[in-house]
Amino acid sequence: MKAILVWIGGSIMDPLILSRILTAETLGFHIIWATIGVGVPIFIFLAEGWGIYKKDPHYILMARRWTRGFVITVAVGVVTGTSIGLMLSLLWPRFMQLAGNVISLPLFLETFAFFFEAIFLGIYLYTWDRFKPIIHWLTCIPIIVGSSLSAVFITTVNAFMNTPAGFTLKNGNTLTNLRPLEAMMNPATPTKVAHVLSSAYVTAAFLLGGIAAYAIMRGRTEAYYKKAVKLTMIGGLILSLATAIAGDLSGKFLAEYQPEKLAAAEWHFETQKRAPLIVGGYLDENNQVRGAIKIPLALSILAKGDPNAEITGLNDVPKELWPPLYVHYLFDGMVGIGFYLIFISGLFLALWIWKRGNPWHPWVMAGIVLAAPLSFVAIELGWIYAEVGRQPWMIRGIMKVSEGVTTSEQVGLLLTLFTMLYVALAVIATSVLIRMFRKNHPEKELEERRIIL
């Protein structure tokens, strides 16, 4: 271990590379838990509400069990969220020195939103069977509000980095006349917030649905699991379609405010009207697209809602400001998974509605199980695309990534320590969640609890 610390902590890699690796690792790990923390409360609320309305104890039990798992993910999310704050201060001090004052409001509000969520989560946990069912159910609303607002506030910081607003730039390196509310409500905020929230909700739907489908594949055909799949797939289809709409609005935003990011994602080099959409393929040494599927007019429609619209190409952007061109694959992967989620949830519901259909066929259940990890892959691809697609800028048009990084030689040591922390958290949290539910079968628990409606 000492040799590893010396090797990573030495001068083999410069602070910029190590800082980017550690920041990417932290964000990538945190996003998993943050997504669960934002999305699951919606389905706890739906399950308990539907159980009260239908007087069905299975749905009440779903809410109980999902809440137990949710508490574990919140605990991990607190640690990783704190790590992100440390990353901003320790790894990117010049960024915080320049922009810290203008983005401090959403960072503070995000902390307030978390405490709001945590307070009502405690109330929700410890008032089962103490409040009337309808009153207890309503205490879930502040949890949803708090968790969603946490995502909203932190997303406004990322949006600011893409379309900075709410200040006057003086001498090229000082922000004056600060307007924090305007900075929060910058042009990128509406589409980014919509996409972040909808994708978190849909990922939670497929996570919970995938767990239930896996149990059915293992021979657990109790009503509890089937009802869980039905509830989550209805929500999954609706939210997948909502996410697709949010993605379409994001594409139109990019065409107007970050045309180079959209062009890199679509390998669109020449400015032209009636631009095609590029799917798959590869680039040769001359940046010529090979082996791709080209959908005529689709990029113009996606970007501006007009098949005859002109789309800016990368060749009109200075080459040193081009985002890495591999973001094309990130974009294709994210969109492809999104269509898969729509397909599998739609297929399940179609077979469920069709009297002669069999929605519980092993292949359908396997498709839902596969959708669970794929939905997280889509989240990760989307965030990598969002961050890498902004390169080389940290604050677009104002500060490059290389200008905001620390000069400390100890980043390698931090990388090692935080990697060990994340591995430990992943192992501990996963082990606790598995032990919590492995032998605790829902039908047995239902009999023991005799849930009161």
N, C-alpha and C positions, 0 to 999 in steps of 0.2 A: 504493500500500500504506500509506503514512504517513497518508493521509486516512482510510482504513478503520480503522486503529488508533486514530486520534483520535476518530472517530465512535463506535466501539464502546466505547472506553475512557472516554468522557465520561460525562455525567450523563443521557444520553437514556434509558437503562434503569437501574433501580436494581439494587443488588447481589443482591437476592433473585431477581429474574427472571433475571439473567445467571447466577447460581449454579445455578439450576434447569436452565437450558438446557445449561450446561456439564456438569453432573452427568448429565443425561439423555443427552447426546451420548456421554460417556465410557462410561456403562453400556451404551448401545445398541451401541456399537462393540465393547466388550470382550466382550459376550455372544456375539457371532458366533464369535470365536476361542476363547473359553472353552468353548463348547458343542462345538466340534470337538475341543478338547483333552481333554475329558472322554469324549466318545463314541467317537472313532475307535479308541483302544486296545482296546476290546472286540472290534472287528471284525478288527483285526490279530491278536489272540489266536485268534479263531475261525478265521480263514483259515489261519494257520500250523498250528494244531492239526488242522484237517480235512485239510490237505495232507499232514501227517505220517501221519495215520491211513490215508488213502486212497492214499498214495504218489503224490500228484498234484502235479506241479511248478507247475501253474497257480496253485494256492492259496498255495503258498510264495512265488511271485512277487508275488501280491497283497499279502501281508504286507510284502514288501520295498518295493514301490512305495508303498503306503499309509504306511509308516513314514517314507519320505523326505518326503512331503508333510506328515506330522504334525509333523516337526521344525520346519518353517517356521512352522506355526501356533502351536507352543509358543513360539517366539521372539517372535512378535508378541504373544501372550497375556501374556508376562512384562512387556512394555512397558506394555500397557494395564492390566494388573493393578496395576502400580506406580502408574499414573496414578490409579486409584481410591483408593489409599492417600493420595496427595497431595490428592485432592479432599476426602476426609474431614477432613484436617488444615487445609487452606487455606480451603476454602469453608464448612465446618460446624464451626468451632472450639468453639462453645458446646455443640453436641451431643457432641463428643469430650470436652469438659471435664466434662460431666455423666455421660456413659455410658462414657467411655473405659476406666475401670478394670474395669467389670463385663464388657465385651466384648473386653478385651485378650487373653484366653486363646484364643478361637477365631481371632483375627487372627494370633496367634503360631503356632498349630498349622497354620494354612493355609500359612504360609511354610515350616514344617517339612515338610509334606506335599509341597509343590512340590520342595524339595531332594531328598526321598526319591525322587520320580518322576524328577527329572533325573539322579540318580546311576544308577538302573537303566536309564533310557533310553540313557545312554552305554554301559553294559554291553551292552545289547541290540543297539545299533548296531554295535559293534566286535567282536562275537563271532560274527557270521554265519560259518558254515563253520569256526569254531574250536572251538566246543562241539559235542557231540553234539546232533542236532536236538531231542530231547526236552528236554534241559537248556536249550538256547537258548530253546525255546518257554516253558518255565517262568519264565524271567527276565522275561517280559512281565507276569506276574501283579503284581509290585510296581509296575509302571507304571500298571496299572489301579487298584490300591489307592491310589497316591499321587494320581493325577488325580481320582479319585472323592472321596477324602477332602478334597481342596482345595475341591471344590464343596460338600461337606457342611459344612465348617467356616465357609465364608463365608456359606452359606445360614442357618446358625444365627444369625448377626448380623442378617440381614434378618428372621428369625423373631422375634428379640428385639424388634425395632422394632414388630412387630405385636402381640405378646403379651408385654410386658416382665415378667420374673420374676428372682428371685435377688438381691433387695436389699430394703432398707427405705427408704421415701421419708421424708425429714426436712425439715420446713419447706417442703415443696413444691418444693424446688430442689436437694436434696442426697441422694445415694444412699449409704446406710450399710449395715452388716451384709452385705457383698457375698458372694455365693455363685456364683462363676463357672460351676460345672458345672450348677447349677440354671438359671442364665441361658441356658446353651447348650441345655439340654433343656427349653425352655419349651413351652407347649402347641402352638405353631405349628410346631415343628421337625419332628415325624414326617411330617406331610402335605406340608410344603414340601420337605423333603429328597427324599421319594419322587417328588414331581412333577418337581423339578429334574433328578434323575438319570435318570428314565425318559424325560423329554422330550429330554435331551441324547443319550441312546443312540439314540432313534428318529430324531432329526435326523441323526445321523451315518450311520445306515442309509440314509436317503433321499438324503443327499449323495453317498455312494459309489455307491449304486445309480443315481442320476440321471446321474452322470458316465459310468458304463458304458452305460446306456441311450442316452445321447446319442451315444456312439461307434457303437453298433449302428445308430442312425438315420442316421449318416453313412456307413454301408456297411461298418463294421468288424465283421464277423460271426464273428470268431475265437472259439474256445472260451473264451478268457480272459474276454472281456466277458460272455458268456452265463453263465458260472459266477459271475462277480461279481454279476450281477443276481439270480441265484437265491439266493445266500447272503444278500445284503442284504435281499431282499424277504421271505424267511422270517423273518429277524430283525426286519424292519420291521413285519410283521403282529403278531408276538408282542409287540413293544415298544409298538406303537400301542394294543393292547388293554390292556397294563399301564398305559400313560399315562392311558387312559380311566378305569381303576379308580382311579388316583391322583387324577384330577380329581374323581371322584365323592366320594372321601374328603375332598378339599379343600372341596367344597361343603358337606358336613356339618359340617366344622370351622367354616366361615364362619357357618353358621346359629347355632352355639353361641357363638362368641367374637367375631365381627365381623358381626352381623346387618345393620348399615347398609351394609356393603360388598356383601353378597349382594343386598340390596334394591335398591341402586343399579344393580347389574349386570342385574337383572331388571325394573327399573322397577316395583317392587312398592311402592306407596305406602300402602295400607291394610292393617293387620294383619288377617289372616283365615286361616281353616282352608280346607283343600282348595284351596290356591293354585295357579293355572295358571302355566305357564312361558311367558314372552314371547319370541318369536323375531322379530327384525327390527322394522319399524315406525319411527315417529317420535313425538315429543312436540309437542303444540300449546302455545299460550301459557299454558294452564291446567294443564300437566303431565298431560294426558289422552293415553293411548296411542292412536295412530291407525295403521291399515294393518299391524298386526302379526299374526303367527300365534300363537294362544293354544292351548297344549296343556293340556287340563284335568288337574288334580291333579299335574302333573309337577313343579312346584316343591316342593310338600310332600314328594313322594317323593324328589327329589334332595336336599333339605335334611335331612330327618329319617327317610327310609325308610318313611314312613307317609302314605298319601293323605289322611288326615284331620288331619294335623298342622297346627298353627297357625304361620304364618310372620310374623315382625315386619316391619311396613312402615316406610317412611321417615318417614311423618307422626308416628311415635312417637319420632323422633330430632330434637333441635333443628336447625333448618335450617342454622345456621352450621357444623354438624358433618357435613353431607351431603357425600359424595364427589361429584366432578363426574359428571353423569348420562351423559356420553358414554361412560363405561366400559361401558355396555351393548353398544355396537358392538364394543369390544375383546373382550369376553367372547364374543359371538356369532361373531366372526371366528376366535378361537382354537378354539372348539369345532367350528365348521364345518370348519376345516382338519383337525382331528383325525379327524373322520368321513371326510374325503376320503382321508387316508392309510390308514385301515383299508380303505376301498373299493378303492383302486388296488392295494394289495399283495395283498388278498384276491382281486381279479380276476385278477391275474397268476398267482397260485398255483393258482387254480381252473382256468385255461386250461392251465397246465403239467401238472396232474394229469389233466385230461380228455384222453383220447387223440386226440380229433378237434379239440381246441382249438389255437389259435395264439398262444401267449403273446408271440411276437416281432412281432406285428402293429404297424405304425407308430403306430397310435393308442394302443396300450397303452404302447409305449415313450415316446411323447410325454407320456402321463399320468404316468409315473414321472419323466421329466425335469422336468415341472411341479411334482411333489411336492417336489423338492429345495429350490427357493427358497421354496415355500409353508411348508415345515417351519420354516425360519428366520423367516419372517413370523410364524408361530404363536408361536415363542419370544419374539420381540419384543413381540407383542401381550400375551402372558401376563405378561411382566415389567412392561410399562407398566400393565396392569391391577392387578398386585400393588402397584405403588408409588403410582399415582394413586388407586386405590381406598382407600388408607389416609388420604388427605388429609382434613382439613388437618393431620393428625398426622405428626410425624416419629417420635416414640415415642408410641404410642397411649395417650392418656389422661394423658400427662405433659408432653410438649413438642411444640408446633406447629412446623411448618416455618419459619415466620417468626421463631421464637424461637431457632432454632439456627444461623442464617446469619451469615456474616461481615458486617462493616460497611465492609470495604475498598472503595475506589473503583477498584481495579486489576483487578477480575474481568473486565472487557471485554478487557483485554490478554491475560489468561490464556486466555479463550475463543478469541481469534484464534490464539494460538500453538499451543494444543492441537488446534484444528481443522486447522491446517496439518500438525501431526504426524500426525494420523489419516489425512488424505488421502495423505500421503507413504507411511505404512505400508501403506495399502490398495493403492496403486499398485505399490509395490515388491514386496510379498508376492505379489500376484496375478500380476505379471509373472514373478517367479521360478518360481512354480508352473506357469504355462503353458509357459515355456521348458523346465522340467524334464521335462515329459511330452509336449510337442507332437510331437516327432520321435522320441521314444524308444518305439517300438512294443513291446508286451509280447512278441509271438512272436519278434521279432528279439532282444530282450534275453534271452529264455529260451534261445535257441540259443547265444548268446554266453556266458552264465553256466554253462549245464549244471548246473543246481541239484542239489545232492547231497541225497538223502533219507535 
